[in-house]
Amino acid sequence: MGEEYSIHLNIEKIENGQFLATSDSLPGMVAQGRTIAETVEIAQDVARKLLDSYIEHGDPIPPTLKKIQNKIELDVAVGI
């Protein structure tokens, strides 16, 4: 298994009722989905592709990303 990184997502509800995710820790990361869960899943895929591109082109991984060591704290959205 490769290295894993933690990124902070900013998720907001937009005018069409969908959700938009961006990240200050990974420039260029933008994802949109119908639900928060879908948006997070799409954001993970986009982030993975961005990181693959960094590696493929020999660019350094942004220092704002946190490499996951032994544990991670994660806030999740729960609807009722």
CNS distance restraints for C-alpha pairs under 8 A (distance, minus, plus):
assign (resid   3 and name CA) (resid  67 and name CA) 7.33 0.50 0.50
assign (resid   3 and name CA) (resid  68 and name CA) 7.73 0.50 0.50
assign (resid   4 and name CA) (resid  67 and name CA) 5.99 0.50 0.50
assign (resid   4 and name CA) (resid  68 and name CA) 5.63 0.50 0.50
assign (resid   5 and name CA) (resid  65 and name CA) 6.17 0.50 0.50
assign (resid   5 and name CA) (resid  66 and name CA) 5.32 0.50 0.50
assign (resid   5 and name CA) (resid  67 and name CA) 4.32 0.50 0.50
assign (resid   5 and name CA) (resid  68 and name CA) 5.28 0.50 0.50
assign (resid   6 and name CA) (resid  65 and name CA) 6.16 0.50 0.50
assign (resid   6 and name CA) (resid  66 and name CA) 5.12 0.50 0.50
assign (resid   6 and name CA) (resid  67 and name CA) 6.25 0.50 0.50
assign (resid   6 and name CA) (resid  68 and name CA) 6.26 0.50 0.50
assign (resid   6 and name CA) (resid  72 and name CA) 7.97 0.50 0.50
assign (resid   7 and name CA) (resid  23 and name CA) 7.19 0.50 0.50
assign (resid   7 and name CA) (resid  25 and name CA) 6.01 0.50 0.50
assign (resid   7 and name CA) (resid  26 and name CA) 7.06 0.50 0.50
assign (resid   7 and name CA) (resid  65 and name CA) 5.83 0.50 0.50
assign (resid   7 and name CA) (resid  66 and name CA) 6.81 0.50 0.50
assign (resid   8 and name CA) (resid  23 and name CA) 5.96 0.50 0.50
assign (resid   8 and name CA) (resid  24 and name CA) 7.20 0.50 0.50
assign (resid   8 and name CA) (resid  25 and name CA) 6.36 0.50 0.50
assign (resid   9 and name CA) (resid  21 and name CA) 6.15 0.50 0.50
assign (resid   9 and name CA) (resid  22 and name CA) 5.81 0.50 0.50
assign (resid   9 and name CA) (resid  23 and name CA) 4.87 0.50 0.50
assign (resid   9 and name CA) (resid  24 and name CA) 7.65 0.50 0.50
assign (resid  10 and name CA) (resid  21 and name CA) 5.40 0.50 0.50
assign (resid  10 and name CA) (resid  22 and name CA) 5.28 0.50 0.50
assign (resid  10 and name CA) (resid  23 and name CA) 5.83 0.50 0.50
assign (resid  11 and name CA) (resid  19 and name CA) 6.47 0.50 0.50
assign (resid  11 and name CA) (resid  20 and name CA) 5.48 0.50 0.50
assign (resid  11 and name CA) (resid  21 and name CA) 4.36 0.50 0.50
assign (resid  11 and name CA) (resid  22 and name CA) 6.66 0.50 0.50
assign (resid  11 and name CA) (resid  36 and name CA) 7.71 0.50 0.50
assign (resid  12 and name CA) (resid  19 and name CA) 5.53 0.50 0.50
assign (resid  12 and name CA) (resid  20 and name CA) 5.42 0.50 0.50
assign (resid  12 and name CA) (resid  21 and name CA) 6.65 0.50 0.50
assign (resid  13 and name CA) (resid  17 and name CA) 6.19 0.50 0.50
assign (resid  13 and name CA) (resid  18 and name CA) 5.80 0.50 0.50
assign (resid  13 and name CA) (resid  19 and name CA) 4.46 0.50 0.50
assign (resid  13 and name CA) (resid  20 and name CA) 6.38 0.50 0.50
assign (resid  14 and name CA) (resid  18 and name CA) 5.67 0.50 0.50
assign (resid  14 and name CA) (resid  19 and name CA) 5.78 0.50 0.50
assign (resid  14 and name CA) (resid  20 and name CA) 6.68 0.50 0.50
assign (resid  17 and name CA) (resid  34 and name CA) 7.43 0.50 0.50
assign (resid  18 and name CA) (resid  32 and name CA) 6.99 0.50 0.50
assign (resid  18 and name CA) (resid  33 and name CA) 5.78 0.50 0.50
assign (resid  18 and name CA) (resid  34 and name CA) 4.67 0.50 0.50
assign (resid  18 and name CA) (resid  35 and name CA) 6.58 0.50 0.50
assign (resid  19 and name CA) (resid  32 and name CA) 5.55 0.50 0.50
assign (resid  19 and name CA) (resid  33 and name CA) 5.41 0.50 0.50
assign (resid  19 and name CA) (resid  34 and name CA) 6.15 0.50 0.50
assign (resid  19 and name CA) (resid  35 and name CA) 6.37 0.50 0.50
assign (resid  19 and name CA) (resid  36 and name CA) 6.34 0.50 0.50
assign (resid  19 and name CA) (resid  39 and name CA) 6.48 0.50 0.50
assign (resid  20 and name CA) (resid  30 and name CA) 7.20 0.50 0.50
assign (resid  20 and name CA) (resid  31 and name CA) 5.78 0.50 0.50
assign (resid  20 and name CA) (resid  32 and name CA) 4.50 0.50 0.50
assign (resid  20 and name CA) (resid  33 and name CA) 6.76 0.50 0.50
assign (resid  20 and name CA) (resid  39 and name CA) 6.95 0.50 0.50
assign (resid  21 and name CA) (resid  29 and name CA) 7.81 0.50 0.50
assign (resid  21 and name CA) (resid  30 and name CA) 5.61 0.50 0.50
assign (resid  21 and name CA) (resid  31 and name CA) 5.05 0.50 0.50
assign (resid  21 and name CA) (resid  32 and name CA) 6.20 0.50 0.50
assign (resid  21 and name CA) (resid  39 and name CA) 6.68 0.50 0.50
assign (resid  21 and name CA) (resid  40 and name CA) 7.49 0.50 0.50
assign (resid  21 and name CA) (resid  43 and name CA) 6.83 0.50 0.50
assign (resid  22 and name CA) (resid  28 and name CA) 7.88 0.50 0.50
assign (resid  22 and name CA) (resid  29 and name CA) 5.56 0.50 0.50
assign (resid  22 and name CA) (resid  30 and name CA) 4.76 0.50 0.50
assign (resid  22 and name CA) (resid  31 and name CA) 6.69 0.50 0.50
assign (resid  23 and name CA) (resid  27 and name CA) 6.61 0.50 0.50
assign (resid  23 and name CA) (resid  28 and name CA) 7.84 0.50 0.50
assign (resid  23 and name CA) (resid  29 and name CA) 5.94 0.50 0.50
assign (resid  23 and name CA) (resid  30 and name CA) 7.37 0.50 0.50
assign (resid  25 and name CA) (resid  62 and name CA) 7.47 0.50 0.50
assign (resid  25 and name CA) (resid  64 and name CA) 4.94 0.50 0.50
assign (resid  25 and name CA) (resid  65 and name CA) 5.78 0.50 0.50
assign (resid  26 and name CA) (resid  47 and name CA) 7.49 0.50 0.50
assign (resid  26 and name CA) (resid  62 and name CA) 6.84 0.50 0.50
assign (resid  26 and name CA) (resid  64 and name CA) 7.22 0.50 0.50
assign (resid  26 and name CA) (resid  65 and name CA) 7.01 0.50 0.50
assign (resid  29 and name CA) (resid  43 and name CA) 7.20 0.50 0.50
assign (resid  29 and name CA) (resid  46 and name CA) 6.52 0.50 0.50
assign (resid  29 and name CA) (resid  47 and name CA) 6.19 0.50 0.50
assign (resid  29 and name CA) (resid  50 and name CA) 7.56 0.50 0.50
assign (resid  30 and name CA) (resid  43 and name CA) 6.85 0.50 0.50
assign (resid  30 and name CA) (resid  46 and name CA) 7.42 0.50 0.50
assign (resid  31 and name CA) (resid  39 and name CA) 6.17 0.50 0.50
assign (resid  31 and name CA) (resid  40 and name CA) 7.88 0.50 0.50
assign (resid  31 and name CA) (resid  42 and name CA) 5.95 0.50 0.50
assign (resid  31 and name CA) (resid  43 and name CA) 5.10 0.50 0.50
assign (resid  31 and name CA) (resid  46 and name CA) 7.09 0.50 0.50
assign (resid  32 and name CA) (resid  39 and name CA) 5.39 0.50 0.50
assign (resid  32 and name CA) (resid  42 and name CA) 7.20 0.50 0.50
assign (resid  32 and name CA) (resid  43 and name CA) 7.81 0.50 0.50
assign (resid  33 and name CA) (resid  38 and name CA) 5.39 0.50 0.50
assign (resid  33 and name CA) (resid  39 and name CA) 4.32 0.50 0.50
assign (resid  33 and name CA) (resid  42 and name CA) 7.28 0.50 0.50
assign (resid  34 and name CA) (resid  38 and name CA) 6.44 0.50 0.50
assign (resid  34 and name CA) (resid  39 and name CA) 6.95 0.50 0.50
assign (resid  35 and name CA) (resid  39 and name CA) 6.08 0.50 0.50
assign (resid  36 and name CA) (resid  40 and name CA) 6.14 0.50 0.50
assign (resid  36 and name CA) (resid  77 and name CA) 7.49 0.50 0.50
assign (resid  37 and name CA) (resid  41 and name CA) 6.25 0.50 0.50
assign (resid  38 and name CA) (resid  42 and name CA) 6.16 0.50 0.50
assign (resid  39 and name CA) (resid  43 and name CA) 5.99 0.50 0.50
assign (resid  40 and name CA) (resid  44 and name CA) 6.17 0.50 0.50
assign (resid  41 and name CA) (resid  45 and name CA) 6.51 0.50 0.50
assign (resid  42 and name CA) (resid  46 and name CA) 6.19 0.50 0.50
assign (resid  43 and name CA) (resid  47 and name CA) 5.96 0.50 0.50
assign (resid  44 and name CA) (resid  48 and name CA) 6.10 0.50 0.50
assign (resid  45 and name CA) (resid  49 and name CA) 6.29 0.50 0.50
assign (resid  46 and name CA) (resid  50 and name CA) 6.19 0.50 0.50
assign (resid  47 and name CA) (resid  51 and name CA) 6.15 0.50 0.50
assign (resid  48 and name CA) (resid  52 and name CA) 6.12 0.50 0.50
assign (resid  49 and name CA) (resid  53 and name CA) 6.16 0.50 0.50
assign (resid  50 and name CA) (resid  54 and name CA) 6.33 0.50 0.50
assign (resid  51 and name CA) (resid  55 and name CA) 6.31 0.50 0.50
assign (resid  51 and name CA) (resid  61 and name CA) 6.98 0.50 0.50
assign (resid  52 and name CA) (resid  56 and name CA) 5.99 0.50 0.50
assign (resid  53 and name CA) (resid  57 and name CA) 6.06 0.50 0.50
assign (resid  54 and name CA) (resid  58 and name CA) 6.06 0.50 0.50
assign (resid  54 and name CA) (resid  59 and name CA) 4.80 0.50 0.50
assign (resid  54 and name CA) (resid  60 and name CA) 6.47 0.50 0.50
assign (resid  54 and name CA) (resid  61 and name CA) 6.41 0.50 0.50
assign (resid  55 and name CA) (resid  59 and name CA) 5.99 0.50 0.50
assign (resid  55 and name CA) (resid  60 and name CA) 7.27 0.50 0.50
assign (resid  55 and name CA) (resid  61 and name CA) 7.57 0.50 0.50
assign (resid  61 and name CA) (resid  65 and name CA) 7.53 0.50 0.50
assign (resid  68 and name CA) (resid  72 and name CA) 6.71 0.50 0.50
